[in-house]
Amino acid sequence: MRRIVLTYIFLSVVGIWGAMAQNTLNPMNNRDQYGNQIDPSTRPDNLEDSTNTEIQSLPPKLYMWKLSETLGNRIMMPVDTVNLNFQNTNQVDGMFGHYNYLGNLGSPRISRLFFERSDDEPTIFMTPFSSFFVRPDEVKFTNSNIPYTNLTYYKAGNKVNGEERFKSYFSVNVNKAFAFGFNIDYLYGRGYYQNQSTSHFNAGLFASYIGEKYQLQAVYNNFFMKMNENGGIEDDQYITHPENMSGGKKEYESTTIPVKLEQASNRNKDFYIYLTQRYRLGFNRKTTEYKERKGAVQQPVQNDSLPPAPIPQDTIVTEEFVPVTSFIHTLKVERARHEFRSGSEPEGFFPEKYYLYKNQSNDSTTAFSVKNVFGVALLEGFNKYAKAGLTAYISHKFSRYDLMNVDTLTDMRRIRYDEQEVYLGGELAKRKGKLLHYNVNGEVGLLDKAIGQFRVNANLDLNFHLWKDTVNFYARGYVSNTLPSFYMRHYHSNHYSWDNDNMDKEFRTRVEGELNIARWGTNLRAGVENIKNYTYFNQSAMPEQNGGNIQVMSATLTQNFRLGVFHLDNEVTWQKSSNEAVLPLPQLSLYHNFYILGSLAKKVLTVQLGADVRYFTSYKAPAYAPGIQQFHLQAADDQVEIGGYPIVNVYANLHLKRTRIFAMMYHVNAGMGKANYFLVPHYPINPRLFKIGVSWNFYD
């Protein structure tokens, strides 16, 4: 806790220095000592005698962007000021309930929608924490004319079993081109079931310099995630049929239900430094602007046969820089460490194949990598024939993995694996214009583990008018032939150990289309993917490959309705796996949100009152293995179906100027109807729970 407080104090001091750098009195930029904008005509000769001077604050202007990780291309995004559905921004199951998770805030999760599942980056141990872990391409950069701060706080339940989360984001510009800031994210979930607490902390720094020729963006992020493991409850009937358990109660307090593990925990530590820079070459192009001269008067016409005299104009000639070529460099350095500790392990919980220690474990592994990308880009738009941009690049990645020795299972004699990957890649992209945009990116492996691997991604969007609305059509696809990640091939621990040197490459192809009509509130997405040599965790929580082909088809319809102040938002997803035994998926996943939306207090206060429901059809959902923090197929002797149970939340959302507030009763239907509120086998979600949250933007 002391380290967290000291880190926050340090970053706050850095932020204050930055604000001082932007707001320090400077007679040349017309600001006072408080950083407020002053009209030069109202500035008094004697600043001490300025009590009658009216000071007008500078209105905030800011924009945000993210980066593509490989080449560092900037992707503009809206500022996070959306006032609708704020109550869902801290839900572990996602804004629309797409994820299965263990019940507590910050616990591991996996998406039920197959097309939303991400790659195993940076390691398989960080993948289940996508609700907290922020990848480099998810970091938000800000450029603003005044300091920008966002403070967000979430709280649920009481001090004994409840959960809390505090997020802080700060950004300041030193000048028009150079900005920097920091973010803090602290999460603590005590847990409504025994030995389930989570404690996550993230602190990061970011900076950007967006000049005419030189551009740089850099990120440092440090994550520390601790999670106690209870292995699930001893018997599901404590939830589904409490009357069958000893005592014959109608309902048991969640904190009194016995669990399988009592002295087990996982820790993940990860830090990365990401930097992308580019230098642009080009030429200066003159532009001419004609401005009517102030006070000029049209001369009267003296003779109908003569044209009217022209109005005198000022001719303004300026120069603009037109970039032609960019030289690109990106660097990423990352270190990730995973630890699992346990004591008093119950008989039969872990695999029967013990290695050295039967009743306790102290597992650990470390991954370190350095990746450099060098590229040259011919930019689009520098003349009328350059309709698209073309980029060529080469990347090199060095990775080092330290595993425990299978004979001693100690840190003293580690087994080290070094891998090199070199890829040659290219990109063809059209990002300017309004009608058509596209992007095609491909790379092929040239050295060591990269030999034989390739990836090709393509994206296209077409925007056209339909009556009085604009219709957006998107097409996406990819083809890849890649080796399973390192930890799917090698891992050593007390209860799980494998070395799969003969794994084949996964060959994947996907095609997906999307149609969006904003005026109608309609969005339709559909796609199909084929996978050969699909790699997964089997019923023993060990990596395995399916040698055949598996097809996954998916379609999602989002349709929103409105009648006056009444709104009904709907999302329905259908998906089908051709091999449910290897890749189980629920056929239907539903989200419905009914609410009343209106404005009060002269339209300054926006109020949203409503209820939403999440539901998916029953299926044999993946189980969870605490020893490796991975989701896997359910064991043959322990098959249960998850789903068929609605989760209903009732909420109130308020948006007042710069402040957003919500109050929500989570899982309001707990104890009603069929009690089968599991999202992961043997891990029930939290009971009925009151949640609140507030988010405040500051522009000063």
For each residue, the residues with C-beta under 8 A, 3 or more apart:
1: 4 5
2: 5 6
3: 6 7
4: 1 7 8 186 201
5: 1 2 8 9
6: 2 3 9 10
7: 3 4 10 11 184 203
8: 4 5 11 12 168 184 203
9: 5 6 12 13
10: 6 7 13 14
11: 7 8 14 15 170 182 184 203 205
12: 8 9 15 16
13: 9 10 16 17
14: 10 11 17 18 182 205
15: 11 12 18 19 147 149 170 172 181 182
16: 12 13 19 20
17: 13 14 20 21
18: 14 15 21 22 147 170 172 174 180 181
19: 15 16 22 23 35 147 172
20: 16 17 23 24
21: 17 18 24 172 174
22: 18 19 35 146 147 172 173 174
23: 19 20 31 34 35 147
24: 20 21 35
25: 31 32 33
26: 29 31
27: 30
28:
29: 26
30: 27 37 38 39 40 43
31: 23 25 26 35 36 37 38
32: 25 35 36 38 47 55
33: 25
34: 23
35: 19 22 23 24 31 32 146 700
36: 31 32 55 56 57 58
37: 30 31 56 57 58
38: 30 31 32 42 43 53 55 56
39: 30 42 43 56
40: 30 43
41:
42: 38 39 53 54
43: 30 38 39 40 53
44: 47 49 50 53
45:
46: 49 50
47: 32 44 50
48:
49: 44 46
50: 44 46 47 53
51:
52:
53: 38 42 43 44 50
54: 42
55: 32 36 38
56: 36 37 38 39
57: 36 37 700
58: 36 37 145 146
59:
60: 144 145 146 148 699
61: 144 145
62: 79 142 143 144 145 148 171
63: 76 79 142 143 144
64: 76 77 78 79 80 140 141 142 143
65: 74 75 76 77 140 141
66: 74 75 77 137 138 139 140 141
67: 72 73 74 75 136 137 139 141 217 276
68: 71 72 73 75 137
69: 72 135 136 137 274 330 332
70: 330 373 393 395 425 441
71: 68 276 328 330 373 375 377 391 393 427
72: 67 68 69 217 276 277 278 328 330
73: 67 68
74: 65 66 67 217
75: 65 66 67 68
76: 63 64 65
77: 64 65 66 140
78: 64 81 82
79: 62 63 64
80: 64 140 150
81: 78 697
82: 78 85 86
83: 86 606 608 653 655 660
84: 597 608 653
85: 82 88 89 95 593 608 653
86: 82 83 89 653 655 660 661 662 693 695
87: 649 651 653 662 663 664 691 693
88: 85 91 94 95 96 612
89: 85 86 95 693
90: 105 154 165 691 693
91: 88 94 95 97
92: 99 101 104 105 106 107 109 131
93: 97 98 99 100 101 109 614 679
94: 88 91 97 98 99 111 131
95: 85 88 89 91
96: 88 571 591 614
97: 91 93 94 589 591 614 647
98: 93 94 111 112 113 116 589
99: 92 93 94 109 110 111 112 131 679
100: 93 109 110 111 112 621 622 631 642 679 680
101: 92 93 107 108 109 110 131 679 680
102: 107 108 109 196 624 679 680 683
103: 107 192 193 196 679 680 683 684 685 686
104: 92 107 163 189 191 192 193 196 197 198 686
105: 90 92 156 163 165 187 189 198
106: 92 129 131 132 187 189 198 199 200 225 227
107: 92 101 102 103 104 189 196 198 227
108: 101 102 128 129 227 624 629 631
109: 92 93 99 100 101 102 128 129 130 131
110: 99 100 101 117 128 622 631
111: 94 98 99 100 114 116 117
112: 98 99 100 585 586 589 616 621
113: 98 116 117 554 556 573 575 589
114: 111 117 529 552 554 575 577 583 585
115: 510 512 527 529 552 554 575
116: 98 111 113
117: 110 111 113 114
118: 121 127 130
119: 127 485
120: 123 124 127 485 487 488
121: 118 126 127 135 485
122: 126 270 272 334 336 367 369
123: 120 126 127 336 338 367 485 486 487
124: 120 127 485 487 488 630
125: 128 268 336 338 487 628 629
126: 121 122 123 129 133 268 270 336
127: 118 119 120 121 123 124 130
128: 108 109 110 125 629 630 631
129: 106 108 109 126 132 133 200 225 268
130: 109 118 127 133
131: 92 94 99 101 106 109
132: 106 129 185 187 200 202 223 225
133: 126 129 130 202 223 225 270
134: 138 139 202 204 221
135: 69 121 138 139
136: 67 69 139 219 221 272 274 332
137: 66 67 68 69
138: 66 134 135
139: 66 67 134 135 136 204 206 219 221 274
140: 64 65 66 77 80 169
141: 64 65 66 67 171 179 206 208 217
142: 62 63 64 148 171 179 181
143: 62 63 64 171 173 179 208 210
144: 60 61 62 63 147 148 171 172 173 179 699
145: 58 60 61 62 173
146: 22 35 58 60 699 700
147: 15 18 19 22 23 144 170 171 172 173 698 699 700
148: 60 62 142 144 169 170 171 172 181 697 698 699
149: 15 168 169 170 171 697 698
150: 80 167 168 169 170 695 696 697 698
151: 166 167 168 695 696 698
152: 165 166 167 168 693 694 695 696
153: 164 165 166 167 693 694 695
154: 90 163 164 165 166 691 692 693
155: 162 163 164 165 691 692 693
156: 105 162 163 164 666 689 690 691 692
157: 161 162 163 190 192 686 689 690
158: 161 162
159: 162 190
160: 190
161: 157 158 190 191 192 254 255
162: 155 156 157 158 159 190 689
163: 104 105 154 155 156 157 187 188 189 190
164: 153 154 155 156 187 188 189
165: 90 105 152 153 154 155 185 186 187 188
166: 151 152 153 154 184 185 186
167: 150 151 152 153 183 184 185 186
168: 8 149 150 151 152 182 183 184 185
169: 140 148 149 150 181 182 183
170: 11 15 18 147 148 149 150 181 182 183
171: 62 141 142 143 144 147 148 149 179 180 181 206
172: 15 18 19 21 22 144 147 148 179 180 181
173: 22 143 144 145 147 176 178 179
174: 18 21 22 178 179 180
175: 178
176: 173
177: 209 210 211
178: 173 174 175 207 208 209
179: 141 142 143 144 171 172 173 174 207 208 209
180: 18 171 172 174 205 206 207 208
181: 15 18 142 148 169 170 171 172 205 206 207
182: 11 14 15 168 169 170 203 204 205 206
183: 167 168 169 170 202 203 204 206
184: 7 8 11 166 167 168 202 203
185: 132 165 166 167 168 200 201 202 203
186: 4 165 166 167 200 201 202
187: 105 106 132 163 164 165 198 199 200 201
188: 163 164 165 197 198 199 200
189: 104 105 106 107 163 164 196 197 198 199
190: 157 159 160 161 162 163 197
191: 104 161 194 195 196 197 198 228
192: 103 104 157 161 196 254 255 686 687 689
193: 103 104 196 230 233 254 255 257 259 684
194: 191 230 255 257 258 259 262
195: 191 228 229 230 259 261 262 263 264
196: 102 103 104 107 189 191 192 193 228 230 259
197: 104 188 189 190 191 227 228
198: 104 105 106 107 187 188 189 191 225 226 227 228
199: 106 187 188 189 225 226 227
200: 106 129 132 185 186 187 188 223 224 225 226
201: 4 185 186 187 223 224 225
202: 132 133 134 183 184 185 186 221 222 223 224
203: 7 8 11 182 183 184 185 221 222
204: 134 139 182 183 219 220 221 222
205: 11 14 180 181 182 219 220
206: 139 141 171 180 181 182 183 217 218 219 220
207: 178 179 180 181 216 217 218
208: 141 143 178 179 180 215 216 217 218
209: 177 178 179 214 215 216 217
210: 143 177 215
211: 177 214 215
212: 280 321
213: 279 280 281 282 321 323
214: 209 211 277 278 279 280
215: 208 209 210 211 277 278 280
216: 207 208 209 275 276 277
217: 67 72 74 141 206 207 208 209 275 276 277
218: 206 207 208 273 274 275 276
219: 136 139 204 205 206 272 273 274 275
220: 204 205 206 271 272 273
221: 134 136 139 202 203 204 271 272
222: 202 203 204 270 271
223: 132 133 200 201 202 268 269 270 271
224: 200 201 202 267 268 269
225: 106 129 132 133 198 199 200 201 267 268 269
226: 198 199 200 265 266 267
227: 106 107 108 197 198 199 265 266 267
228: 191 195 196 197 198 264 265
229: 195 261 264 265 266 342 626
230: 193 194 195 196 233 259 260 261 262 264
231: 259 260 261 264 349 626 682
232: 259 260 624 680 681 682 683
233: 193 230 236 238 239 257 258 259 260 682 683 684
234: 238 257 258 259 260
235: 238 245 258
236: 233 239 240 640 678 682
237: 240 241 242 244 245
238: 233 234 235 242 245 252 257 258
239: 233 236 242 257 675 676 677 678 684
240: 236 237 675 676
241: 237 244 245
242: 237 238 239 245 249 250 251 252 675
243: 248 249 250
244: 237 241 248
245: 235 237 238 241 242 248 249 252
246:
247:
248: 243 244 245
249: 242 243 245 252
250: 242 243
251: 242 671
252: 238 242 245 249 256 257
253: 256 257
254: 161 192 193 257 684 686 687
255: 161 192 193 194
256: 252 253
257: 193 194 233 234 238 239 252 253 254
258: 194 233 234 235 238
259: 193 194 195 196 230 231 232 233 234 262
260: 230 231 232 233 234 346 349 682
261: 195 229 230 231 264 342 345 346 349 626
262: 194 195 230 259 344
263: 195 342 343 344
264: 195 228 229 230 231 261 340 341 342 343 345 626
265: 226 227 228 229 340 341 342
266: 226 227 229 338 339 340 341 626 629
267: 224 225 226 227 337 338 339 340 341
268: 125 126 129 223 224 225 336 337 338 339 629
269: 223 224 225 336 337
270: 122 126 133 222 223 334 335 336 337
271: 220 221 222 223 334 335
272: 122 136 219 220 221 332 333 334 335
273: 218 219 220 331 332 333 334
274: 69 136 139 218 219 330 331 332
275: 216 217 218 219 330 331 332
276: 67 71 72 216 217 218 328 329 330 331
277: 72 214 215 216 217 328 329 330
278: 72 214 215 326 327 328 329 377
279: 213 214 326 327
280: 212 213 214 215 323 324 325 326 379
281: 213 323 324 325 326 327
282: 213 321 322 323 324 325 382
283: 321 322 324
284: 319 320 321 322
285: 319 320 321 322
286: 317 318 319
287: 317 318 319 320
288: 315 316 317
289: 315 316 317 318
290: 313 314 315 316
291: 313 314 316
292: 296 311 312 313 314
293: 296 311 312 313 314
294:
295:
296: 292 293 311 312 313
297:
298: 308 309 311
299: 308 309
300:
301: 304 306 308
302: 306
303: 306
304: 301
305:
306: 301 302 303
307:
308: 298 299 301
309: 298 299
310: 313
311: 292 293 296 298
312: 292 293 296
313: 290 291 292 293 296 310
314: 290 291 292 293
315: 288 289 290
316: 288 289 290 291
317: 286 287 288 289
318: 286 287 289
319: 284 285 286 287
320: 284 285 287
321: 212 213 282 283 284 285
322: 282 283 284 285 382
323: 213 280 281 282 326 379 382
324: 280 281 282 283 378 379 382
325: 280 281 282 376 377 378 379
326: 278 279 280 281 323 375 376 377 379
327: 278 279 281 375 376
328: 71 72 276 277 278 373 374 375 376 377 391 393
329: 276 277 278 372 373 374 375
330: 69 70 71 72 274 275 276 277 371 372 373
331: 273 274 275 276 370 371 372 373
332: 69 136 272 273 274 275 369 370 371
333: 272 273 369 370 371
334: 122 270 271 272 273 367 368 369
335: 270 271 272 366 367 368 369
336: 122 123 125 126 268 269 270 366 367 368
337: 267 268 269 270 364 365 366 367
338: 123 125 266 267 268 363 364 365 366 629
339: 266 267 268 362 363 364
340: 264 265 266 267 361 362 363 364 493 626 627 628 629
341: 264 265 266 267 361 362 363
342: 229 261 263 264 265 345 360 361 626 627
343: 263 264 359 360
344: 262 263 359 360
345: 261 264 342 349 350 358 359 360 361
346: 260 261 349
347:
348: 352
349: 231 260 261 345 346
350: 345 354 495 627
351: 354 495 496 540 541
352: 348
353: 495
354: 350 351 357 358 494 495
355: 406 409 494 495 497
356: 408 409 494
357: 354 360 361 409 494
358: 345 354
359: 343 344 345
360: 342 343 344 345 357
361: 340 341 342 345 357 493 494 495 627
362: 339 340 341 409 494
363: 338 339 340 341 404 409 493 494 627
364: 337 338 339 340 404 411
365: 337 338 401 402 403 404 487 491 492 493
366: 335 336 337 338 401 402
367: 122 123 334 335 336 337 399 400 401 402 486 487
368: 334 335 336 399 400 401
369: 122 332 333 334 335 397 398 399 400
370: 331 332 333 397 398
371: 330 331 332 333 395 396 397 398
372: 329 330 331 395 396 397
373: 70 71 328 329 330 331 393 394 395
374: 328 329 393 394 395
375: 71 326 327 328 329 391 392 393 394
376: 325 326 327 328 391 392 393
377: 71 278 325 326 328 389 390 391 392 427
378: 324 325 386 389 390 391
379: 280 323 324 325 326 382 386 389
380: 386 387 388 389 429 430 431 432
381: 386 432
382: 282 322 323 324 379 386
383: 386
384:
385:
386: 378 379 380 381 382 383 389
387: 380 430
388: 380 428 429 430 438
389: 377 378 379 380 386 427 428 429 430 431
390: 377 378 426 427 428
391: 71 328 375 376 377 378 426 427 428 429
392: 375 376 377 425 426
393: 70 71 328 373 374 375 376 424 425 426 427
394: 373 374 375 422 423 424 425
395: 70 371 372 373 374 421 422 423 425 443
396: 371 372 420 421 422
397: 369 370 371 372 420 421 422
398: 369 370 371 418 419 420
399: 367 368 369 418 419 420 421 486
400: 367 368 369 416 417 418 419
401: 365 366 367 368 416 417 419 486 487 490
402: 365 366 367 414 415 416
403: 365 414 415 416 417 490 491 492
404: 363 364 365 408 409 410 411 414 415 492 493
405: 408 409 410 412 413 414 415 492
406: 355 409 415 492 497
407: 413
408: 356 404 405 412 413
409: 355 356 357 362 363 404 405 406 492 493 494
410: 404 405 413
411: 364 404 414
412: 405 408
413: 405 407 408 410
414: 402 403 404 405 411
415: 402 403 404 405 406 492
416: 400 401 402 403
417: 400 401 403 486 490
418: 398 399 400
419: 398 399 400 401 448 449 486
420: 396 397 398 399 447 448 449 450
421: 395 396 397 399 445 447 448 449 450
422: 394 395 396 397 445 446 447 448 450
423: 394 395 443 444 445 446 450 453
424: 393 394 443 444 446
425: 70 392 393 394 395 441 442 443 444
426: 390 391 392 393 441 442 443
427: 71 377 389 390 391 393 439 440 441 442
428: 388 389 390 391 438 439 440
429: 380 388 389 391 438 439 440 441
430: 380 387 388 389 433 436 437 438 439
431: 380 389 437 439
432: 380 381 437
433: 430 436 437
434: 463
435: 462 463 464
436: 430 433 460 461 462 463
437: 430 431 432 433 460 461
438: 388 428 429 430 458 459 460 461
439: 427 428 429 430 431 457 458 459 460
440: 427 428 429 456 457 458 459
441: 70 425 426 427 429 456 457 458
442: 425 426 427 454 455 456 457
443: 395 423 424 425 426 454 455
444: 423 424 425 453 454
445: 421 422 423 449 450 451 452 453 454
446: 422 423 424 450 451
447: 420 421 422 450 451
448: 419 420 421 422 451
449: 419 420 421 445 453 483
450: 420 421 422 423 445 446 447 453
451: 445 446 447 448
452: 445 481 505
453: 423 444 445 449 450 481 482 483 505
454: 442 443 444 445 479 480 481
455: 442 443 478 479 480 481 482
456: 440 441 442 478 479 480
457: 439 440 441 442 476 477 478
458: 438 439 440 441 475 476 477 478
459: 438 439 440 474 475 476
460: 436 437 438 439 474 475 476
461: 436 437 438 472 473 474 475
462: 435 436 472 473 474
463: 434 435 436 470 471 472 473
464: 435 470 471 473
465: 469 470 471
466: 469 470 471 517
467:
468: 519
469: 465 466 517 518 519 520
470: 463 464 465 466 518
471: 463 464 465 466 515 516 517
472: 461 462 463 514 515 516 517 518
473: 461 462 463 464 513 514 515 516
474: 459 460 461 462 513 514 515 516
475: 458 459 460 461 511 512 513 514
476: 457 458 459 460 510 511 512 513 514 527
477: 457 458 509 510 511 512
478: 455 456 457 458 508 509 510
479: 454 455 456 508 509
480: 454 455 456 506 507 508
481: 452 453 454 455 505 506 507 508
482: 453 455 505 506 508
483: 449 453 489 503 505 506
484: 488 489 500 503 505 506 535 543 545
485: 119 120 121 123 124 488 489
486: 123 367 399 401 417 419 489 490
487: 120 123 124 125 365 367 401 490 491
488: 120 124 484 485 500 503 535 543
489: 483 484 485 486 498 499 500 501 503 543
490: 401 403 417 486 487 498 499 500
491: 365 403 487 496 497 498 628
492: 365 403 404 405 406 409 415 497
493: 340 361 363 365 404 409 496 497 627 628
494: 354 355 356 357 361 362 363 409 627
495: 350 351 353 354 355 361 627
496: 351 491 493 541 542 625 627 628
497: 355 406 491 492 493
498: 489 490 491 542 543
499: 489 490
500: 484 488 489 490 503 543
501: 489
502:
503: 483 484 488 489 500 533 535 543 545
504: 533 545 547
505: 452 453 481 482 483 484 533
506: 480 481 482 483 484 531 532 533 534 535
507: 480 481 531 532 533
508: 478 479 480 481 482 529 530 531 532
509: 477 478 479 529 530
510: 115 476 477 478 527 528 529 530
511: 475 476 477 527 528 529
512: 115 475 476 477 525 526 527 528
513: 473 474 475 476 525 526 527
514: 472 473 474 475 476 523 524 525 526
515: 471 472 473 474 522 523 524 525
516: 471 472 473 474 522 523 524
517: 466 469 471 472 520 521 522 523
518: 469 470 472 521
519: 468 469
520: 469 517
521: 517 518 558 559 560 561 562 569
522: 515 516 517 557 558 559 560
523: 514 515 516 517 556 557 558 559
524: 514 515 516 555 556 557 558
525: 512 513 514 515 554 555 556
526: 512 513 514 554 555 556
527: 115 476 510 511 512 513 553 554 555
528: 510 511 512 551 552 553 554
529: 114 115 508 509 510 511 551 552
530: 508 509 510 549 550 551
531: 506 507 508 534 549 550 551 552
532: 506 507 508 548 549 550
533: 503 504 505 506 507 545 546 547
534: 506 531 545 546 550 582 583
535: 484 488 503 506 543 544 545
536: 543 544 545 546 582 583 632 633
537: 541 542 543 544 625 628 630 631 632 633
538: 541 542 543 544 632 633
539: 632 633 634 635 636
540: 351 632 635
541: 351 496 537 538 625 627 628 630 632
542: 496 498 537 538
543: 484 488 489 498 500 503 535 536 537 538
544: 535 536 537 538
545: 484 503 504 533 534 535 536
546: 533 534 536 550 579 582
547: 504 533
548: 532 579
549: 530 531 532 578
550: 530 531 532 534 546 577 578 579 582 583
551: 528 529 530 531 577 578
552: 114 115 528 529 531 575 576 577 578 583 585
553: 527 528 575 576
554: 113 114 115 525 526 527 528 573 574 575 576
555: 524 525 526 527 573 574 575
556: 113 523 524 525 526 571 572 573 574
557: 522 523 524 570 571 572
558: 521 522 523 524 569 570 571
559: 521 522 523 570
560: 521 522 567 568 569 570
561: 521 567 568 569 570
562: 521 566 567 568
563: 566
564:
565: 596 597 598
566: 562 563 594 595 596
567: 560 561 562 593 594 595 596 597 610
568: 560 561 562 592 593 594
569: 521 558 560 561 591 592 593 594 595
570: 557 558 559 560 561 590 591 592 593
571: 96 556 557 558 590 591 592
572: 556 557 588 589 590
573: 113 554 555 556 588 589 590
574: 554 555 556 587 588
575: 113 114 115 552 553 554 555 585 586 587 589
576: 552 553 554 585 587
577: 114 550 551 552 580 583 584 585
578: 549 550 551 552
579: 546 548 550 582 583
580: 577 583 584 585 619 620
581: 584 633
582: 534 536 546 550 579 633
583: 114 534 536 550 552 577 579 580
584: 577 580 581 619 620 621 622 633
585: 112 114 552 575 576 577 580 619
586: 112 575 589 616 617 618 619 621 643
587: 574 575 576 617 619
588: 572 573 574 616 617
589: 97 98 112 113 572 573 575 586 615 616 617
590: 570 571 572 573 613 614 615 616
591: 96 97 569 570 571 612 613 614 615
592: 568 569 570 571 612 613
593: 85 567 568 569 570 610 611 612 613
594: 566 567 568 569 610 611 612
595: 566 567 569 608 609 610 611
596: 565 566 567 607 608 609 610
597: 84 565 567 606 607 608
598: 565 606 607
599: 603 604 605 606 607
600: 603 604 605 607
601: 604 605
602:
603: 599 600
604: 599 600 601 656 657
605: 599 600 601 654 655 656
606: 83 597 598 599 653 654 655 656
607: 596 597 598 599 600 652 653 654
608: 83 84 85 595 596 597 651 652 653 654 655
609: 595 596 651 652 653
610: 567 593 594 595 596 650 651
611: 593 594 595 648 649 650 651 668
612: 88 591 592 593 594 648 649 651
613: 590 591 592 593 646 647 648 649
614: 93 96 97 590 591 646 647
615: 589 590 591 645 646 647
616: 112 586 588 589 590 619 643 644
617: 586 587 588 589 643 644
618: 586 641 642 643 644
619: 580 584 585 586 587 616 641 642 643
620: 580 584 633 634 639 640 641 642
621: 100 112 584 586 634 641 642 643 679 680 681
622: 100 110 584 631 632 633 634 680
623: 631 632 633 634 635 638 680 681 682
624: 102 108 232 630 631 632 680 681 683
625: 496 537 541 628 629 630 631 632
626: 229 231 261 264 266 340 342 629
627: 340 342 350 361 363 493 494 495 496 541
628: 125 340 491 493 496 537 541 625
629: 108 125 128 266 268 338 340 625 626
630: 124 128 537 541 624 625
631: 100 108 110 128 537 622 623 624 625 680
632: 536 537 538 539 540 541 622 623 624 625
633: 536 537 538 539 581 582 584 620 622 623
634: 539 620 621 622 623 638 639 640 681
635: 539 540 623 638 639
636: 539 639
637:
638: 623 634 635 681
639: 620 634 635 636
640: 236 620 634 678 681 682
641: 618 619 620 621 644
642: 100 618 619 620 621 676 678 679 680 681
643: 586 616 617 618 619 621
644: 616 617 618 641 674 676
645: 615 674 676 677 678
646: 613 614 615 669
647: 97 613 614 615 667 669 677 685
648: 611 612 613 667 668 669
649: 87 611 612 613 664 665 666 667 668
650: 610 611 664 665 668
651: 87 608 609 610 611 612 662 663 664 665
652: 607 608 609 662 663 664
653: 83 84 85 86 87 606 607 608 609 660 661 662
654: 605 606 607 608 659 660 661 662
655: 83 86 605 606 608 659 660 661
656: 604 605 606 659 661
657: 604
658: 696 697 698 699
659: 654 655 656 694 695 696 697
660: 83 86 653 654 655 693 694 695 696
661: 86 653 654 655 656 692 693 694 695
662: 86 87 651 652 653 654 691 692 693 694
663: 87 651 652 690 691 692
664: 87 649 650 651 652 690 691 692
665: 649 650 651 668 688 689 690 691
666: 156 649 686 688 689 690 691
667: 647 648 649 670 677 685 686 687 688 689
668: 611 648 649 650 665 688
669: 646 647 648 672 673
670: 667 675 677 687 688
671: 251 675 687 688
672: 669
673: 669
674: 644 645
675: 239 240 242 670 671
676: 239 240 642 644 645
677: 239 645 647 667 670 684 685
678: 236 239 640 642 645 681 682 683 684 685
679: 93 99 100 101 102 103 621 642 683 685
680: 100 101 102 103 232 621 622 623 624 631 642 683
681: 232 621 623 624 634 638 640 642 678
682: 231 232 233 236 260 623 640 678
683: 102 103 232 233 624 678 679 680
684: 103 193 233 239 254 677 678
685: 103 647 667 677 678 679
686: 103 104 157 192 254 666 667 689
687: 192 254 667 670 671
688: 665 666 667 668 670 671
689: 156 157 162 192 665 666 667 686
690: 156 157 663 664 665 666
691: 87 90 154 155 156 662 663 664 665 666
692: 154 155 156 661 662 663 664
693: 86 87 89 90 152 153 154 155 660 661 662
694: 152 153 659 660 661 662
695: 86 150 151 152 153 659 660 661
696: 150 151 152 658 659 660
697: 81 148 149 150 658 659
698: 147 148 149 150 151 658
699: 60 144 146 147 148 658
700: 35 57 146 147
